[in-house]
Amino acid sequence: MSAVPTLQSFIGGRWFGAEAGQMLASAIDGRAVANTHADRIDFGEAVAYARRGGKALIAMDFQERAARLKALAAYLAERKEQLYAISHHTGATRADSWIDIEGGTGTLFAYASMGSNELPSGNIIHEGPPVQLGKQGKFFGSHILVPRGGVAIHINAFNFPVWGLLEKFAPTFLAGMPCIAKPATATSYLTEAMVRMVHESGILPDGALQLVIGGTGDLLDRLDGFDVVTFTGSADTAAKLRAHPNLLQKGIPFNAEADSLNCAILAPDVTPDDEEFDLFVKEVAREMTIKAGQKCTAIRRAIVPRQHLDAVAQRLRERLAKTVIGDPSREGVKMGALASKAQQSDVAERVAMLAQGNEVVFGERDGFSPVGDGVERGAFFAPTLLLCRDGMRDERVHDIEAFGPVSTLMPYEDIDEALALAAKGKGSLVGTLVTRDPKIAAKMIPVAAMQHGRMLVLDREAAVESTGHGSPLPMLKHGGPGRAGGGEELGGIRAVKHYLQRSAIQGSPTMVAAVTGEYLRGAAVNESEIHPFRRYFDDLQVGDSLLTHRRTVTEADIVNFGGISGDYFYMHFDEIAAKETQFGKRIAHGYFVLSAAAGLFVSPAPGPVLANYGLDTLRFVKPVGIGDTIQARLTAKRKIDRRKKDAKGVGQGVVAWDVAVTNQDGELVASYDILTLVAKRS
């Protein structure tokens, strides 16, 4: 029999811990999987090492860090089977582990892509547009986001040992912030295995990620106002951490994502004969059994029309009865165990409290018999469906959460009562509304959204591609108000900004442009005999500019453009009708002005500019009439080095160009940005 390994923390660039501490048991059969280490961690060393590592992170830019995330995601994905083998001990089925392991690497890939496509080169995000603060256009203000220069502490829950760490780490790393992660002890053996892979990859710079096995000791006492703490877990623990004296004294940001009593509502328009009825039943049953109900997003309250209560209960019983429970390695097993015996006891205690005065519709008495060797020593728990006939009076069903395969049915009389029942959860991560009627969705969702961080509207059309009630996605916010912690995670680039410092800047257009790395109208420009479109990406500078020759708009221009485009709008062709408008005359098509400006500034010969692939912020500011003379100024506004190459191996970058089209009086008539791919010299 092999010795039980002792887990180690990764602190100060080395693996630390030799003395065995707490034994961690397999959720399947109770056998020892690993021991925590009893050695005391020097958190002063950990924080100091992270701060040194932060300098290495900031030495890279957003684009470089995005590339590292992509490489790390690929490295972990290639070794995922090693993690699957360990994840089995947490009680997870293959499908459960997929959510955790491939959900984690998928989040890394997603943030690598978002960083590459949405973040600039450098370490400054300009939150424009700039605001003119003086009448003469000599004084402007704007906002920038820069790395905080601190350390991020991530304290995670037991239910997602891989995804829980990676979904926080990805935006933190993109933001240039080193991370000290503390997984929940019960399943920390899986997190440790994953972090060992990260370390072995050599992809991350020193100090970017440290791992704490066991308690956090005096870690929070060593933080300062530039650091950040995030937490996922119970609402009670979140409240205690939020009140930590050092966090309060130094104003350290604290972000909590806490367990909540999420709900699903079956709308009154859905009948037992509708496809949506079965979708509702399927969603509730799935959220009860995936990860054995150990998801902070699981459906804890199923709110249904009173007239359909018996039908919902019956179909849920039938579906739950088909769920095979046991050792996930056994063929046909669909639900595994809770993460630990302690969790099993906690869920049993809370179910007993919820059952007082309520009915057990389905539970242990209904054929609960886990399959597999040694499962009697495991942490299995029967799917348990409760029924509360008066949810408006029974506060327990809205206050007590059994963090396992447990949900409570409750009926409602009308839409207002359904919304009132949902609100009794005092804030949730996610809610689902199942309906066929867009009008019902339009009425209920804005009200329910006040208490929920995310709302899923489920019908037969969405069901074809829906990721489900309980699946947080990298692109969408994860978090909720009130009991759910009041925090935010994920949500695309929003999560990266959480780890950056926002600062307002003021100055002349030239100075604001120099700081932001983005041209601002009124700032100094660089003009030369070389057309900006003739410059390679490497040579082009923000502020390189061209003032074009002029063009007088004629009636023939308008007629010809109308003939080519098929746009015969009366303002361009009906002299009498046009005179009766606010403009008092016929005017040129806005898109003619756009096209004519391109004719003024485009350099037609082959060159470094490869393609125009976008146009942003287009505004037609002032009408252009027959006889007006237009002129354009083209200025390199922003450069983004995507670090990509074409099929021939030639590097490319993206350049955003500011275009200002003016008339003979110097008045702005059209304004926009164009985006181009520009080749590098190599």
C-alpha positions as CSV (number, residue, x, y, z in Angstrom):
1,M,0.0,0.0,0.0
2,S,1.5,3.3,-1.1
3,A,2.1,6.1,1.5
4,V,-0.4,8.9,1.6
5,P,1.3,12.0,0.1
6,T,1.6,15.3,2.0
7,L,0.4,18.3,0.1
8,Q,2.7,21.3,-0.2
9,S,2.2,25.0,-0.5
10,F,4.0,26.9,-3.3
11,I,5.6,29.8,-1.5
12,G,8.5,32.1,-2.4
13,G,9.2,30.1,-5.6
14,R,9.5,26.7,-3.9
15,W,7.4,23.8,-2.7
16,F,7.0,24.0,1.1
17,G,5.7,21.5,3.7
18,A,6.9,18.2,4.9
19,E,5.1,17.4,8.2
20,A,1.7,15.7,7.7
21,G,-1.3,17.6,9.0
22,Q,-5.0,16.9,8.4
23,M,-6.0,13.8,6.5
24,L,-8.1,14.3,3.4
25,A,-10.4,11.4,2.5
26,S,-11.9,10.3,-0.8
27,A,-15.5,11.3,-1.0
28,I,-16.2,7.9,-2.7
29,D,-15.0,5.4,-0.2
30,G,-13.4,7.3,2.7
31,R,-9.8,6.2,1.9
32,A,-7.0,8.7,2.6
33,V,-6.1,10.7,-0.5
34,A,-3.6,13.1,1.0
35,N,-2.6,15.0,4.0
36,T,-2.3,18.8,4.4
37,H,1.1,20.0,5.7
38,A,1.4,21.1,9.3
39,D,4.4,23.4,8.6
40,R,3.7,27.0,9.3
41,I,3.9,29.4,6.3
42,D,5.8,32.6,6.5
43,F,3.3,34.9,4.9
44,G,5.6,37.8,5.1
45,E,7.9,36.0,2.7
46,A,4.9,35.1,0.5
47,V,3.7,38.7,0.2
48,A,7.2,40.1,-0.4
49,Y,7.8,37.5,-3.1
50,A,4.5,38.4,-4.8
51,R,5.4,42.1,-4.8
52,R,8.7,41.3,-6.5
53,G,6.9,39.2,-8.9
54,G,4.5,42.0,-9.7
55,K,7.4,44.0,-11.2
56,A,8.1,41.2,-13.6
57,L,4.4,41.1,-14.6
58,I,4.2,44.8,-15.2
59,A,7.4,44.5,-17.3
60,M,5.2,42.7,-19.8
61,D,2.1,44.3,-21.3
62,F,-1.5,43.2,-21.8
63,Q,-0.8,41.5,-25.1
64,E,2.2,39.5,-23.7
65,R,0.3,38.4,-20.7
66,A,-2.6,37.3,-22.9
67,A,-0.2,35.2,-24.9
68,R,1.1,33.5,-21.7
69,L,-2.5,32.7,-20.7
70,K,-3.1,31.1,-24.0
71,A,0.1,29.0,-23.7
72,L,-0.9,28.0,-20.1
73,A,-4.4,27.0,-21.2
74,A,-3.0,24.7,-23.9
75,Y,-0.4,23.2,-21.5
76,L,-3.1,22.3,-18.9
77,A,-5.5,21.0,-21.6
78,E,-2.9,18.6,-22.8
79,R,-2.6,17.1,-19.3
80,K,-6.2,17.2,-18.3
81,E,-6.6,13.4,-17.9
82,Q,-4.2,13.5,-14.9
83,L,-6.6,16.0,-13.3
84,Y,-9.6,13.9,-14.1
85,A,-8.1,10.9,-12.4
86,I,-7.7,12.9,-9.2
87,S,-11.0,14.7,-9.5
88,H,-12.7,11.4,-9.1
89,H,-11.9,11.5,-5.3
90,T,-13.9,14.7,-4.9
91,G,-17.0,12.7,-5.7
92,A,-17.3,14.2,-9.2
93,T,-18.5,12.3,-12.2
94,R,-16.8,12.8,-15.6
95,A,-19.4,15.5,-16.5
96,D,-18.9,17.2,-13.1
97,S,-15.1,17.2,-13.6
98,W,-15.5,18.6,-17.1
99,I,-17.2,21.7,-15.7
100,D,-14.3,22.2,-13.3
101,I,-11.3,21.2,-15.3
102,E,-12.2,22.1,-18.9
103,G,-14.3,25.0,-17.6
104,G,-11.1,26.2,-16.0
105,T,-8.9,25.9,-19.0
106,G,-11.7,27.2,-21.2
107,T,-11.8,30.4,-19.0
108,L,-8.0,30.8,-19.5
109,F,-8.5,30.5,-23.3
110,A,-11.4,33.0,-23.2
111,Y,-9.4,35.6,-21.3
112,A,-6.4,35.1,-23.5
113,S,-8.6,35.8,-26.5
114,M,-10.3,38.8,-24.9
115,G,-6.9,40.2,-23.9
116,S,-5.6,39.8,-27.3
117,N,-8.6,41.3,-29.1
118,E,-9.8,43.9,-26.6
119,L,-6.8,45.2,-24.7
120,P,-4.2,47.6,-26.0
121,S,-0.5,47.2,-26.2
122,G,1.2,48.6,-23.1
123,N,-0.2,48.7,-19.6
124,I,-2.7,51.6,-19.8
125,I,-6.4,51.3,-20.7
126,H,-7.8,54.6,-21.8
127,E,-11.4,55.0,-20.7
128,G,-12.6,57.7,-23.1
129,P,-13.9,59.7,-24.6
130,P,-11.9,62.7,-23.3
131,V,-13.9,65.6,-21.9
132,Q,-13.2,69.2,-22.9
133,L,-12.8,71.2,-19.7
134,G,-12.1,74.6,-21.2
135,K,-13.8,76.8,-23.8
136,Q,-10.7,77.1,-26.1
137,G,-10.0,73.4,-26.3
138,K,-6.7,73.6,-24.5
139,F,-7.7,71.7,-21.3
140,F,-9.1,68.2,-21.3
141,G,-9.8,65.4,-18.8
142,S,-10.2,61.7,-19.2
143,H,-9.7,58.4,-17.3
144,I,-7.0,55.7,-17.4
145,L,-6.7,52.3,-15.9
146,V,-3.3,51.1,-14.8
147,P,-1.9,48.1,-12.8
148,R,-2.6,48.5,-9.1
149,G,0.9,47.5,-8.1
150,G,-0.4,45.2,-5.3
151,V,-1.2,41.6,-4.6
152,A,-4.4,39.7,-5.1
153,I,-5.5,37.2,-2.5
154,H,-8.0,34.6,-3.8
155,I,-9.8,32.4,-1.2
156,N,-11.8,29.7,-3.0
157,A,-14.5,27.2,-2.2
158,F,-14.3,23.4,-2.2
159,N,-16.7,22.7,-5.1
160,F,-14.6,23.8,-8.0
161,P,-10.9,23.2,-7.1
162,V,-9.6,24.0,-10.6
163,W,-12.1,26.4,-12.2
164,G,-12.4,28.3,-8.9
165,L,-8.7,29.2,-9.0
166,L,-8.3,29.8,-12.7
167,E,-11.4,32.0,-13.2
168,K,-10.0,34.4,-10.7
169,F,-6.4,34.0,-11.8
170,A,-7.0,34.7,-15.5
171,P,-8.2,38.4,-15.2
172,T,-5.8,39.0,-12.3
173,F,-2.8,37.9,-14.4
174,L,-4.0,39.9,-17.4
175,A,-4.2,43.0,-15.1
176,G,-0.5,42.5,-14.1
177,M,-1.3,41.5,-10.5
178,P,0.5,38.6,-8.7
179,C,-1.8,36.2,-7.0
180,I,-1.8,34.2,-3.8
181,A,-4.5,31.5,-4.0
182,K,-5.9,29.6,-1.0
183,P,-8.2,26.7,-2.0
184,A,-10.7,25.1,0.4
185,T,-8.9,22.4,2.3
186,A,-11.3,19.5,1.5
187,T,-10.4,19.3,-2.2
188,S,-7.1,21.1,-2.1
189,Y,-5.3,18.0,-3.4
190,L,-6.8,18.6,-6.9
191,T,-5.8,22.3,-6.8
192,E,-2.3,21.4,-5.7
193,A,-1.9,19.0,-8.7
194,M,-3.0,21.7,-11.1
195,V,-0.7,24.3,-9.7
196,R,2.2,21.8,-9.9
197,M,1.5,21.6,-13.6
198,V,1.5,25.4,-13.8
199,H,4.8,25.5,-12.1
200,E,6.3,22.8,-14.3
201,S,5.2,24.6,-17.4
202,G,7.6,27.5,-16.8
203,I,5.1,29.8,-18.6
204,L,4.4,32.2,-15.7
205,P,7.0,34.6,-14.4
206,D,8.3,34.1,-10.8
207,G,5.8,35.3,-8.2
208,A,2.8,35.4,-10.5
209,L,1.0,32.6,-8.6
210,Q,1.5,31.1,-5.1
211,L,-0.5,28.4,-3.4
212,V,-1.5,28.1,0.2
213,I,-2.5,24.7,1.6
214,G,-4.3,25.1,4.9
215,G,-5.1,28.3,6.8
216,T,-4.3,31.9,5.9
217,G,-2.7,32.7,9.2
218,D,-1.7,36.4,9.4
219,L,-1.8,36.8,5.6
220,L,-4.6,39.4,5.6
221,D,-2.8,41.4,8.3
222,R,0.1,41.9,5.9
223,L,-1.8,43.6,3.1
224,D,-2.0,47.3,2.2
225,G,-4.4,49.5,0.3
226,F,-3.1,48.6,-3.1
227,D,-3.9,44.9,-2.6
228,V,-7.2,43.1,-3.4
229,V,-9.0,40.2,-1.6
230,T,-11.6,38.0,-3.3
231,F,-13.6,35.2,-1.7
232,T,-16.0,32.5,-2.8
233,G,-17.9,30.5,-0.2
234,S,-20.6,30.9,2.4
235,A,-22.3,34.2,3.2
236,D,-21.3,33.8,6.9
237,T,-17.6,33.5,6.1
238,A,-17.8,36.3,3.6
239,A,-19.2,38.6,6.3
240,K,-16.4,37.7,8.7
241,L,-13.7,38.3,6.2
242,R,-15.3,41.6,5.0
243,A,-15.1,42.9,8.6
244,H,-11.3,42.0,9.0
245,P,-9.8,45.0,10.8
246,N,-6.9,45.4,8.4
247,L,-9.1,45.3,5.4
248,L,-11.4,48.0,6.9
249,Q,-8.6,50.2,8.2
250,K,-6.7,50.3,4.9
251,G,-9.6,50.3,2.6
252,I,-8.6,47.1,0.9
253,P,-11.1,46.1,-1.8
254,F,-13.0,42.9,-0.9
255,N,-15.0,41.0,-3.5
256,A,-17.4,38.3,-2.3
257,E,-19.3,35.6,-4.3
258,A,-21.4,33.8,-1.8
259,D,-23.8,30.9,-1.8
260,S,-27.3,32.0,-2.4
261,L,-30.9,30.6,-2.6
262,N,-31.2,30.8,-6.4
263,C,-34.6,30.2,-7.9
264,A,-36.3,29.0,-11.1
265,I,-39.8,30.3,-11.9
266,L,-42.2,28.5,-14.1
267,A,-44.4,31.2,-15.7
268,P,-48.2,30.9,-15.6
269,D,-48.4,30.7,-19.4
270,V,-46.7,27.3,-19.5
271,T,-48.8,24.1,-19.2
272,P,-47.9,20.5,-18.7
273,D,-48.4,19.9,-22.4
274,D,-45.8,22.5,-23.4
275,E,-42.2,21.7,-24.2
276,E,-41.2,24.4,-21.8
277,F,-42.8,22.5,-18.9
278,D,-40.3,19.6,-19.4
279,L,-37.5,22.1,-19.8
280,F,-38.3,23.5,-16.4
281,V,-38.3,20.0,-14.8
282,K,-35.1,19.0,-16.6
283,E,-33.3,22.2,-15.4
284,V,-34.3,21.8,-11.8
285,A,-33.4,18.1,-11.7
286,R,-30.1,18.8,-13.5
287,E,-29.1,21.5,-11.0
288,M,-29.9,19.2,-8.1
289,T,-27.7,16.4,-9.4
290,I,-24.7,18.0,-11.2
291,K,-21.8,18.2,-8.8
292,A,-24.3,16.5,-6.3
293,G,-25.9,20.0,-6.1
294,Q,-22.7,21.6,-4.8
295,K,-22.9,24.6,-6.9
296,C,-23.3,28.2,-5.7
297,T,-25.6,28.7,-8.7
298,A,-27.8,25.6,-8.1
299,I,-31.6,26.0,-8.0
300,R,-32.6,25.9,-4.4
301,R,-36.2,27.2,-4.9
302,A,-38.5,26.0,-7.7
303,I,-41.5,28.4,-7.9
304,V,-44.4,27.1,-9.9
305,P,-48.1,28.0,-10.5
306,R,-50.3,26.4,-7.9
307,Q,-52.4,24.7,-10.5
308,H,-49.4,22.8,-11.8
309,L,-47.7,22.0,-8.5
310,D,-48.7,18.3,-8.5
311,A,-47.7,17.8,-12.2
312,V,-44.3,19.4,-11.5
313,A,-43.7,17.3,-8.4
314,Q,-44.6,14.1,-10.2
315,R,-42.4,14.7,-13.2
316,L,-39.5,15.7,-10.9
317,R,-40.0,12.5,-8.9
318,E,-39.9,10.4,-12.1
319,R,-36.7,12.1,-13.3
320,L,-34.9,11.9,-10.0
321,A,-35.8,8.3,-9.6
322,K,-33.9,7.5,-12.8
323,T,-30.7,9.1,-11.4
324,V,-28.0,6.4,-10.7
325,I,-25.9,7.4,-7.7
326,G,-22.5,6.0,-6.7
327,D,-18.9,5.7,-7.6
328,P,-18.4,7.8,-10.7
329,S,-16.1,5.3,-12.3
330,R,-19.0,2.8,-12.5
331,E,-20.9,2.6,-15.8
332,G,-24.1,4.5,-15.8
333,V,-23.5,6.6,-12.6
334,K,-24.9,10.1,-13.1
335,M,-24.4,11.6,-9.6
336,G,-21.5,11.2,-7.3
337,A,-20.8,12.1,-3.7
338,L,-20.6,15.3,-1.7
339,A,-17.0,16.5,-1.2
340,S,-16.6,15.3,2.3
341,K,-18.2,13.6,5.3
342,A,-18.4,17.0,7.0
343,Q,-20.3,18.3,4.1
344,Q,-22.6,15.3,4.2
345,S,-23.4,16.0,7.9
346,D,-24.0,19.6,7.2
347,V,-26.4,19.0,4.4
348,A,-28.3,16.4,6.5
349,E,-28.7,18.8,9.3
350,R,-30.0,21.6,7.1
351,V,-32.4,19.2,5.3
352,A,-33.9,18.3,8.7
353,M,-34.4,21.9,9.4
354,L,-36.1,22.6,6.1
355,A,-38.3,19.5,6.4
356,Q,-39.9,20.7,9.6
357,G,-43.5,21.7,8.7
358,N,-42.8,20.9,5.0
359,E,-43.2,17.7,2.9
360,V,-40.5,15.5,1.5
361,V,-41.6,14.8,-2.1
362,F,-38.5,12.7,-2.9
363,G,-35.6,11.6,-0.8
364,E,-33.6,8.9,0.8
365,R,-36.7,6.7,1.3
366,D,-37.2,6.5,-2.5
367,G,-34.6,3.8,-3.3
368,F,-31.4,5.6,-2.4
369,S,-28.7,3.0,-2.8
370,P,-25.3,4.2,-4.1
371,V,-23.4,1.7,-6.3
372,G,-19.7,0.8,-5.9
373,D,-17.2,-0.7,-3.6
374,G,-16.8,1.0,-0.2
375,V,-19.5,3.6,-0.9
376,E,-20.9,3.1,2.6
377,R,-17.9,5.0,3.8
378,G,-18.4,7.7,1.2
379,A,-20.1,11.1,1.4
380,F,-23.2,10.3,-0.7
381,F,-26.5,12.0,-0.2
382,A,-29.9,11.3,-1.7
383,P,-31.4,13.9,-4.1
384,T,-34.0,15.5,-1.9
385,L,-37.0,17.4,-3.2
386,L,-39.1,19.3,-0.5
387,L,-42.5,21.0,-0.8
388,C,-43.4,24.2,1.0
389,R,-47.0,24.9,0.4
390,D,-46.9,28.5,1.8
391,G,-43.6,30.1,0.9
392,M,-44.9,33.5,1.8
393,R,-45.0,32.5,5.5
394,D,-42.2,30.0,5.8
395,E,-39.1,32.1,6.0
396,R,-36.8,29.0,6.5
397,V,-37.0,28.0,2.9
398,H,-35.6,31.4,1.9
399,D,-32.9,31.5,4.6
400,I,-31.5,28.0,5.0
401,E,-29.4,26.5,2.2
402,A,-28.6,22.8,2.1
403,F,-25.5,22.9,-0.1
404,G,-26.1,19.6,-1.8
405,P,-28.7,17.8,-4.1
406,V,-31.6,19.7,-2.4
407,S,-34.4,21.9,-3.8
408,T,-37.7,23.1,-2.5
409,L,-40.9,23.4,-4.5
410,M,-43.3,26.3,-3.7
411,P,-46.5,27.4,-5.4
412,Y,-47.7,30.9,-6.3
413,E,-51.1,32.3,-7.3
414,D,-50.1,35.1,-9.7
415,I,-47.0,36.8,-11.2
416,D,-46.7,39.3,-8.3
417,E,-46.5,36.5,-5.8
418,A,-44.0,34.6,-7.8
419,L,-41.7,37.7,-7.9
420,A,-42.3,38.3,-4.2
421,L,-41.2,34.7,-3.4
422,A,-38.1,35.1,-5.6
423,A,-37.2,38.3,-3.7
424,K,-37.4,36.6,-0.3
425,G,-34.0,35.0,-1.2
426,K,-32.5,38.4,-0.3
427,G,-30.2,38.4,-3.3
428,S,-29.1,35.6,-5.6
429,L,-26.4,34.8,-8.1
430,V,-28.8,33.6,-10.8
431,G,-32.5,33.1,-11.5
432,T,-34.3,31.3,-14.4
433,L,-37.7,32.2,-15.9
434,V,-39.3,29.5,-18.1
435,T,-41.9,31.0,-20.3
436,R,-43.3,31.1,-23.9
437,D,-44.6,34.6,-23.7
438,P,-42.2,37.5,-24.4
439,K,-44.6,39.9,-22.7
440,I,-44.3,37.9,-19.4
441,A,-40.5,38.0,-19.8
442,A,-40.6,41.7,-20.4
443,K,-42.7,42.2,-17.2
444,M,-40.9,39.8,-14.8
445,I,-37.2,40.1,-15.7
446,P,-36.7,43.8,-14.9
447,V,-38.2,43.2,-11.5
448,A,-36.4,40.0,-10.8
449,A,-33.1,41.5,-12.0
450,M,-33.0,43.8,-9.0
451,Q,-32.3,40.7,-6.8
452,H,-30.3,38.6,-9.2
453,G,-26.8,38.9,-10.7
454,R,-27.9,37.0,-13.8
455,M,-31.2,36.0,-15.3
456,L,-31.8,33.1,-17.8
457,V,-35.0,33.3,-19.9
458,L,-35.6,29.7,-21.1
459,D,-37.9,28.6,-23.9
460,R,-37.7,26.0,-26.6
461,E,-35.8,28.3,-28.9
462,A,-33.0,29.1,-26.4
463,A,-32.9,25.5,-25.1
464,V,-31.2,24.4,-28.4
465,E,-28.0,26.2,-27.3
466,S,-28.6,27.2,-23.7
467,T,-25.7,26.5,-21.3
468,G,-28.1,26.2,-18.5
469,H,-29.1,28.0,-15.3
470,G,-26.0,27.1,-13.3
471,S,-23.2,27.8,-15.8
472,P,-21.2,31.1,-15.3
473,L,-19.6,32.1,-18.6
474,P,-16.4,34.2,-18.9
475,M,-18.2,36.8,-21.0
476,L,-20.9,37.5,-18.5
477,K,-20.9,38.8,-14.9
478,H,-20.9,36.2,-12.1
479,G,-22.0,37.5,-8.8
480,G,-25.1,38.9,-7.2
481,P,-26.5,41.4,-4.7
482,G,-27.4,41.0,-1.0
483,R,-26.9,37.5,0.3
484,A,-24.9,36.6,-2.8
485,G,-22.1,38.8,-1.6
486,G,-22.6,42.0,-3.7
487,G,-19.5,41.2,-5.8
488,E,-18.7,40.7,-9.4
489,E,-16.4,38.2,-11.2
490,L,-15.9,37.4,-14.8
491,G,-18.0,39.5,-17.2
492,G,-15.3,39.8,-19.8
493,I,-12.9,42.6,-19.5
494,R,-14.9,44.0,-16.6
495,A,-13.1,41.4,-14.4
496,V,-9.7,42.7,-15.5
497,K,-10.6,46.2,-14.6
498,H,-11.5,45.1,-11.1
499,Y,-7.7,44.6,-10.6
500,L,-6.7,47.9,-12.1
501,Q,-6.5,51.4,-10.6
502,R,-8.7,54.0,-12.3
503,S,-7.3,57.5,-12.3
504,A,-8.6,60.8,-13.7
505,I,-6.1,62.8,-15.7
506,Q,-6.2,66.4,-16.8
507,G,-4.0,68.4,-19.1
508,S,-3.6,69.8,-22.6
509,P,-4.7,67.7,-25.5
510,T,-1.0,67.0,-26.3
511,M,-0.2,65.8,-22.7
512,V,-3.4,63.7,-22.4
513,A,-2.5,62.0,-25.7
514,A,1.0,61.4,-24.6
515,V,-0.2,59.7,-21.4
516,T,-3.0,57.6,-22.9
517,G,-1.0,56.7,-26.1
518,E,-4.1,57.7,-28.0
519,Y,-4.4,60.8,-30.3
520,L,-6.8,63.5,-29.1
521,R,-8.1,66.1,-31.4
522,G,-6.3,69.4,-30.7
523,A,-3.1,67.6,-29.7
524,A,0.1,68.1,-31.7
525,V,0.4,66.1,-34.9
526,N,3.3,64.8,-37.0
527,E,3.1,65.8,-40.6
528,S,5.7,64.8,-43.3
529,E,6.0,64.2,-47.0
530,I,5.4,60.4,-46.3
531,H,1.8,59.5,-46.4
532,P,0.8,57.7,-43.1
533,F,-0.5,54.8,-45.1
534,R,3.0,54.3,-46.5
535,R,4.5,53.6,-43.1
536,Y,5.0,50.1,-41.7
537,F,3.5,49.4,-38.3
538,D,6.9,49.5,-36.7
539,D,7.6,53.0,-38.0
540,L,4.1,54.6,-37.6
541,Q,3.7,56.8,-34.5
542,V,0.5,57.9,-32.8
543,G,-0.1,61.4,-34.1
544,D,1.2,60.8,-37.6
545,S,-1.2,62.9,-39.7
546,L,-2.3,63.9,-43.2
547,L,-4.4,67.0,-44.1
548,T,-5.9,66.2,-47.5
549,H,-6.7,68.4,-50.5
550,R,-10.2,69.7,-50.9
551,R,-13.2,68.6,-52.9
552,T,-16.3,70.6,-53.8
553,V,-19.6,68.6,-53.7
554,T,-21.7,68.9,-56.9
555,E,-25.2,68.0,-57.9
556,A,-23.7,65.3,-60.1
557,D,-22.0,63.7,-57.1
558,I,-25.4,63.4,-55.4
559,V,-27.1,62.0,-58.5
560,N,-24.4,59.5,-59.2
561,F,-24.2,58.3,-55.7
562,G,-27.9,57.8,-55.6
563,G,-27.8,55.8,-58.8
564,I,-25.0,53.6,-57.5
565,S,-26.4,53.1,-54.0
566,G,-30.1,53.0,-54.9
567,D,-30.7,55.7,-52.1
568,Y,-33.2,58.2,-53.5
569,F,-34.2,59.7,-50.2
570,Y,-36.2,62.9,-50.7
571,M,-33.6,65.0,-48.8
572,H,-31.1,64.3,-51.6
573,F,-33.5,64.6,-54.7
574,D,-36.6,66.6,-53.9
575,E,-35.8,70.3,-53.9
576,I,-39.2,71.4,-52.8
577,A,-39.6,68.9,-49.9
578,A,-36.0,69.6,-48.8
579,K,-36.6,73.3,-48.5
580,E,-39.4,72.7,-46.0
581,T,-37.0,70.9,-43.6
582,Q,-34.7,72.4,-41.0
583,F,-31.9,72.3,-43.5
584,G,-33.7,74.4,-46.1
585,K,-32.0,72.7,-49.0
586,R,-31.0,69.4,-50.6
587,I,-28.0,67.7,-48.9
588,A,-25.5,65.1,-49.8
589,H,-25.8,61.5,-48.6
590,G,-23.9,61.0,-45.4
591,Y,-22.3,57.9,-46.9
592,F,-21.3,59.9,-49.9
593,V,-19.4,62.2,-47.5
594,L,-17.8,59.1,-45.9
595,S,-16.8,57.7,-49.3
596,A,-15.6,61.0,-50.6
597,A,-13.4,61.5,-47.5
598,A,-11.8,58.0,-48.2
599,G,-11.1,59.2,-51.7
600,L,-9.3,62.2,-50.3
601,F,-7.0,60.3,-47.8
602,V,-6.5,56.8,-49.2
603,S,-3.1,56.1,-50.7
604,P,-4.0,53.7,-53.6
605,A,-0.7,52.0,-54.3
606,P,0.1,48.6,-52.6
607,G,1.8,49.1,-49.2
608,P,1.8,48.3,-45.5
609,V,-1.9,49.0,-45.0
610,L,-3.4,45.6,-45.7
611,A,-7.1,46.0,-45.1
612,N,-9.8,48.2,-43.6
613,Y,-11.8,45.9,-41.3
614,G,-13.9,48.3,-39.2
615,L,-15.4,51.7,-38.6
616,D,-16.3,53.1,-35.2
617,T,-17.9,56.2,-33.6
618,L,-19.4,57.4,-36.9
619,R,-21.3,60.7,-36.6
620,F,-22.6,63.0,-39.3
621,V,-22.4,66.2,-37.4
622,K,-23.4,68.9,-40.0
623,P,-25.1,68.6,-43.4
624,V,-23.1,69.0,-46.6
625,G,-24.9,70.7,-49.4
626,I,-24.3,71.3,-53.1
627,G,-21.4,73.7,-53.5
628,D,-19.9,72.9,-50.0
629,T,-16.2,72.0,-50.0
630,I,-14.9,69.3,-47.8
631,Q,-11.5,68.3,-46.5
632,A,-10.3,65.5,-44.3
633,R,-7.6,65.1,-41.6
634,L,-6.4,61.5,-41.1
635,T,-4.4,60.9,-37.9
636,A,-3.0,57.7,-36.4
637,K,-5.0,57.5,-33.2
638,R,-4.0,54.2,-31.6
639,K,-1.7,51.3,-32.2
640,I,-2.3,47.7,-31.0
641,D,0.4,45.1,-31.5
642,R,-1.6,41.8,-31.8
643,R,1.7,39.8,-32.2
644,K,0.1,37.9,-35.0
645,K,1.5,36.9,-38.4
646,D,-0.1,36.1,-41.7
647,A,0.3,32.9,-43.7
648,K,3.6,34.2,-45.1
649,G,5.0,34.9,-41.6
650,V,4.7,38.6,-41.9
651,G,3.8,40.4,-38.6
652,Q,0.7,42.6,-38.3
653,G,-0.7,45.2,-36.0
654,V,-3.9,47.1,-35.8
655,V,-4.1,50.9,-36.2
656,A,-7.1,53.0,-35.4
657,W,-7.2,56.2,-37.4
658,D,-9.1,59.4,-36.4
659,V,-10.9,61.0,-39.3
660,A,-12.3,64.5,-39.1
661,V,-14.1,65.9,-42.2
662,T,-14.6,69.6,-42.3
663,N,-16.3,72.1,-44.6
664,Q,-15.1,75.4,-46.2
665,D,-15.8,77.2,-42.9
666,G,-13.7,74.7,-40.8
667,E,-16.8,73.2,-39.3
668,L,-16.8,69.5,-38.5
669,V,-19.3,67.7,-40.8
670,A,-18.3,64.0,-40.1
671,S,-16.3,62.2,-37.5
672,Y,-15.2,58.6,-37.2
673,D,-12.5,56.0,-36.6
674,I,-11.4,53.5,-39.1
675,L,-9.5,50.3,-38.1
676,T,-6.8,48.9,-40.4
677,L,-4.4,45.9,-40.4
678,V,-0.9,47.2,-41.0
679,A,2.1,45.0,-41.9
680,K,5.3,45.1,-40.0
681,R,8.7,45.3,-41.6
682,S,9.7,41.7,-40.8
